[in-house]
Amino acid sequence: MKPSLLALLLILVPPSFVGAQSKASWRAATPTELQMALPARAPVEKERIETEMRTASGIINSRGNIIAGVVLITAGYSADGKYSHYLLVQSPITFGNLSLTAGNYVIGWHRGDDDLIVNFYDAATGREHGAVTAHHLATGSRVESFRIWPPTINSILQIGRFAIPYTLEKQPTP
């Protein structure tokens, strides 16, 4: 194909990724990115609770903002039974109907009849921000101790066989 014809086609037919930039700008964080962002001992209220890094999951955008979480090893801490996960938010996100700004959070949950009630707390103070219902995933879904799926695949936070949908705040273009 002649270079001038190729250039004309590129001008007339925009690439497919242009319209999907907000979703495409977020991707799954690598294990190295997760290890750099998440603490080995999470500051939770007045304690520093160990994390289980092999359970870490998150998403990162083109600006380097990460939303990631990891399972807390709470046995022997006052948080045992109240919190189960540590969550780092560097870009505004809404889980269900609960909006979170940038910050450090802890998550706790308890079983409902056929769902999970997931509570979000400020990690430093323990102050509750709200609760969201996580619904049971389809039969045959893989069980994940904690996973934040990239929006290009499925905009959900998964705990076990349960999921909470999320939405990301659109980032202004620099």
Backbone torsions as a table, in degrees:
resi	resn	phi	psi	omega
1	MET	NA	138.5	-178.4
2	LYS	-69.9	143.9	-179.1
3	PRO	-57.1	-38.2	-178.6
4	SER	-68.9	-36.0	177.5
5	LEU	-68.3	-40.9	177.2
6	LEU	-62.6	-43.7	178.2
7	ALA	-62.1	-41.0	178.6
8	LEU	-63.5	-42.7	178.4
9	LEU	-62.8	-41.2	179.1
10	LEU	-64.9	-32.2	178.2
11	ILE	-74.0	-43.6	-175.9
12	LEU	-77.2	-32.2	-178.4
13	VAL	-114.8	98.9	-178.6
14	PRO	-66.2	148.8	178.0
15	PRO	-59.3	148.9	-176.0
16	SER	-66.3	-21.7	-177.1
17	PHE	-77.6	-12.5	-176.8
18	VAL	-61.8	-45.0	-178.1
19	GLY	-73.7	-21.2	-175.3
20	ALA	-107.0	27.3	-174.6
21	GLN	-62.7	-38.3	-176.7
22	SER	-63.8	-39.5	177.6
23	LYS	-75.6	-40.7	-175.8
24	ALA	-70.7	-20.1	-178.5
25	SER	-75.4	-12.2	176.0
26	TRP	-105.5	136.5	178.3
27	ARG	-141.5	169.5	176.4
28	ALA	-65.8	135.2	177.0
29	ALA	-74.9	145.0	178.6
30	THR	-78.0	161.3	176.3
31	PRO	-56.0	-37.2	178.6
32	THR	-66.2	-43.2	178.2
33	GLU	-63.4	-39.9	178.4
34	LEU	-65.6	-42.6	-179.9
35	GLN	-64.7	-36.0	178.9
36	MET	-71.9	-31.4	-175.0
37	ALA	-89.7	-36.1	-174.2
38	LEU	-95.2	142.0	-179.2
39	PRO	-79.0	148.5	173.7
40	ALA	-70.9	-29.8	174.4
41	ARG	-129.1	109.6	-175.6
42	ALA	-79.2	132.7	175.7
43	PRO	-74.6	107.9	-178.7
44	VAL	-124.7	111.3	-174.2
45	GLU	51.7	-117.9	-177.0
46	LYS	-100.5	11.9	-177.0
47	GLU	-120.2	165.5	173.6
48	ARG	-122.0	100.7	-171.2
49	ILE	-94.9	134.2	179.7
50	GLU	-61.7	146.6	176.7
51	THR	-113.2	156.0	178.8
52	GLU	-102.9	87.6	-171.1
53	MET	-58.6	-25.3	179.2
54	ARG	-68.8	-13.3	177.4
55	THR	-96.3	0.3	-176.3
56	ALA	-64.0	142.4	178.9
57	SER	-151.3	150.0	178.0
58	GLY	-176.4	175.8	176.5
59	ILE	-127.1	153.0	-178.7
60	ILE	-138.1	144.2	179.7
61	ASN	-101.6	178.4	-175.9
62	SER	-66.5	-15.2	177.2
63	ARG	-92.1	-2.5	-180.0
64	GLY	89.5	4.5	175.6
65	ASN	-75.6	135.4	-175.5
66	ILE	-122.0	145.8	169.8
67	ILE	-124.7	113.5	-172.0
68	ALA	-147.5	157.3	178.3
69	GLY	-147.0	168.8	-177.3
70	VAL	-156.4	152.2	178.1
71	VAL	-72.7	138.1	175.2
72	LEU	-92.4	141.3	174.0
73	ILE	-96.7	91.5	-169.5
74	THR	-92.3	-5.9	-179.1
75	ALA	-57.0	127.5	179.4
76	GLY	90.1	-3.8	178.3
77	TYR	-107.8	160.3	178.6
78	SER	-66.6	-19.1	179.9
79	ALA	-76.9	-9.2	-176.9
80	ASP	-56.6	123.6	-179.7
81	GLY	91.4	-18.2	-179.4
82	LYS	-100.9	-43.3	-178.2
83	TYR	-119.0	147.7	177.9
84	SER	-128.0	-22.8	-175.0
85	HIS	-140.1	150.2	174.3
86	TYR	-105.7	137.9	-177.2
87	LEU	-131.1	125.3	176.3
88	LEU	-105.1	125.2	-179.4
89	VAL	-122.2	117.4	178.0
90	GLN	-111.1	1.7	177.5
91	SER	-147.2	138.5	-176.2
92	PRO	-54.0	139.1	-178.8
93	ILE	-145.1	149.5	176.9
94	THR	-121.2	121.6	174.5
95	PHE	-101.1	117.1	-175.9
96	GLY	59.0	-113.7	178.5
97	ASN	-112.2	15.2	-177.4
98	LEU	-109.1	114.8	180.0
99	SER	-92.2	134.3	177.6
100	LEU	-120.7	135.8	174.5
101	THR	-91.5	176.7	178.4
102	ALA	-56.6	134.9	179.7
103	GLY	163.8	-175.3	179.3
104	ASN	-111.2	130.1	-175.9
105	TYR	-130.4	160.5	168.5
106	VAL	-123.5	150.4	-176.9
107	ILE	-120.5	140.3	171.7
108	GLY	-133.5	157.3	-179.2
109	TRP	-147.8	159.6	170.9
110	HIS	-144.4	153.4	-175.9
111	ARG	-74.6	139.2	168.4
112	GLY	-101.4	-161.9	178.7
113	ASP	-62.5	-53.5	179.2
114	ASP	-136.8	30.7	-178.0
115	ASP	-154.0	178.9	173.8
116	LEU	-116.4	139.8	170.6
117	ILE	-99.0	115.4	-174.4
118	VAL	-107.9	121.7	-179.9
119	ASN	-103.0	138.6	178.2
120	PHE	-111.9	131.4	-177.8
121	TYR	-128.0	153.9	171.1
122	ASP	-70.8	129.7	-176.1
123	ALA	-66.0	-37.4	-175.2
124	ALA	-75.0	-36.3	-173.4
125	THR	-110.2	-21.4	-175.0
126	GLY	82.4	3.0	-179.9
127	ARG	-68.2	129.7	-178.4
128	GLU	-75.3	135.7	176.5
129	HIS	-97.2	-23.3	179.9
130	GLY	150.1	178.8	-178.8
131	ALA	-130.0	150.8	179.5
132	VAL	-135.8	146.2	177.7
133	THR	-91.8	127.3	174.8
134	ALA	-98.8	129.3	-176.8
135	HIS	-98.6	153.3	-178.3
136	HIS	-65.0	132.3	176.4
137	LEU	-77.7	164.6	179.6
138	ALA	-58.5	148.4	177.1
139	THR	-57.8	137.6	-179.3
140	GLY	96.0	-6.1	177.8
141	SER	-71.2	145.0	179.1
142	ARG	-68.9	138.9	177.4
143	VAL	-82.0	129.7	178.3
144	GLU	-125.4	130.9	177.4
145	SER	-64.1	-33.2	176.4
146	PHE	-168.3	127.8	177.4
147	ARG	-154.7	129.8	171.2
148	ILE	-103.9	112.5	-178.3
149	TRP	-80.3	140.6	176.6
150	PRO	-64.3	147.0	-177.8
151	PRO	-63.0	-20.4	177.7
152	THR	-71.5	-19.2	-179.8
153	ILE	-103.5	-58.9	-177.5
154	ASN	-166.9	114.9	-175.5
155	SER	-76.6	73.0	178.8
156	ILE	-137.9	153.6	167.1
157	LEU	-102.8	122.1	-176.9
158	GLN	-109.7	130.2	172.9
159	ILE	-126.3	113.6	-176.9
160	GLY	64.0	-123.7	176.4
161	ARG	-103.0	20.5	-176.1
162	PHE	-119.9	152.5	-176.1
163	ALA	-140.2	146.1	173.6
164	ILE	-119.3	126.4	175.7
165	PRO	-71.7	149.9	175.9
166	TYR	-132.5	158.8	171.7
167	THR	-130.7	144.4	179.3
168	LEU	-102.6	140.8	176.7
169	GLU	-71.1	135.1	178.8
170	LYS	-64.6	133.7	-180.0
171	GLN	-89.2	133.5	175.8
172	PRO	-65.6	147.1	178.8
173	THR	-78.6	136.6	-177.4
174	PRO	-69.8	NA	NA
